[in-house]
Amino acid sequence: MSPPLAPRGWSRWLVPPAALSVHLSIGQAYAWSVFKPPLESALNLDGTQSALPFQLAIVMLGLSAAFGGTLVERNGPRWAMTVALVCFSSGFLISALGAWTQQYWLIVLGYGFVGGIGLGIGYISPVSTLMKWFPDRPGMATGIAIMGFGGGALIASPWSAQMLESFGSDHSGIALAFLVHGLSYAVFMALGVFLVRVPRPADRVAADEGPSPAEGVQVSARSALRTPQFWFLWIVLCTNVTAGIGILEKAAPMITDFFADSSTPVSASAAAGFVALLSAANMAGRIGWSSTSDLIGRKNIYRVYLGVGALMYLTIALFGDSAKPLFVLCALVILSFYGGGFATVPAYLKDLFGTYQVGAIHGRLLTAWSTAGVLGPLIVNWIADHQESAGKHGASLYGLSFTIMIGLLAIGFVANELVRPVHARHHVTAPKEAADVQREQPA
């Protein structure tokens, strides 16, 4: 299902909207915390159990991206976007059946397993194509698209909260909300399927727009896995994602807990608004910080993500429950770094390994996201559940987990410092690359 080649004179600025339509849809995953309290109440779950569909979805995102990355490179973005549409929407429909019949395992299967495959394939579907269209500004190009994934919850969070208010927060209301999500996202993602285009083999950007994407270092996906650079970046991404996702997955109940004993506790609607604010920061960080990386370099921007991120976690741990604006500000900064890290890493990979098989390399690197998708929620939810069982409440539920996050960010900071240029023995020879590129072009 190869996408149509762009006609002569096609504007490359028409490609990011195609990517955005997919990423804005699958970005709903970041609004999962809105469904946690209703599910816990309707199906008698604890915090760790209600996090399971989200955790499995992130695991499947990384695994499907890793194993499907080569297929995406071979079959093109339209094929990938179609697979993402079918899996992501079907996941919601299966989850709707699970909520209606009060069979939680169907929600885990639908949202977590089937929907998670849609997340992974959809996430990497436009990355390689965008970097071929924008070799001069790869950070900005991938940031525009991946911004949509971060911004998806900005739409989904208040939308989901409104549906639960209208339909009810019992099992039947949750089922109807899932059903509406599945059908709506199928229509919206179809826009990307029909709009996406790939550049013609002979097309080149103008000389003043930067180098051809085939110039410079080129490394195959198989060779990339044998380099220390890949694994250092794996650690960098895993630690940065763990730190961000730990807040994001439990955002609504977390801010409620932090100020439960204050004179002005946080309401359910305000907590949903906090989730939307985090989504906005996540989205802004993806385009803002990734574009900044084009100016100051990838290693420097990750120094900011990891170093300043650790300071933000320390501030929340020490003073977060003293004032809501301080808590919200620090959380917004952490989530902007979380989003920026995702948007910057494809350009970091392009700098180190070239564009030859960057989509497949990116897919394999996203196994770090799978690991973080388990670690982050597990650390925060498991510790909070046990602290609550021990009689603690409020901000004290999260002190230990935040200390662990600071340590993980420090490990990531060191790993980023160890990244060096890839040794020449891993480079692909120009004739081989040219032959492979020619063979992979759609007829």
Secondary structure, DSSP 4 states (H G I P E B T S, - for coil): -PPPBPPTT--GGGHHHHHHHHHHHHGGGGGGGGTHHHHHHHHT--HHHHTHHHHHHHHHHHHHHHHHHHHHHHH-HHHHHHHHHHHHHHHHHHHHHHHHHT-HHHHIIIIIIIHHHHHHHHHHTTHHHHHHH-TT-HHHHHHHHHHHHHHHHHHHHHHHHHHHHHH-SSHHHHHHHHHHHHHHHHHHHHHHHHH--B--TT----GGG---TTSS--B-HHHHTTSHHHHHHHHHHHHHHHHHHHHHTTHHHHHHHHTTTSSSPPPHHHHHHHHHHHHHHHHHHHHHHHHHHHHH-HHHHHHHHHHHHHHHHHHHHHHTTT-HHHHHHHHHHHHHHHHHHHHHHHHHHHHHH-STTHHHHHHHHTHHHHHHHHHHHHHHHHHHHHHHHTT--GGGGTHHHHHHHHHHHHHHHHHHHT--PPPGGGBPPHHHHHHHHHHHS--
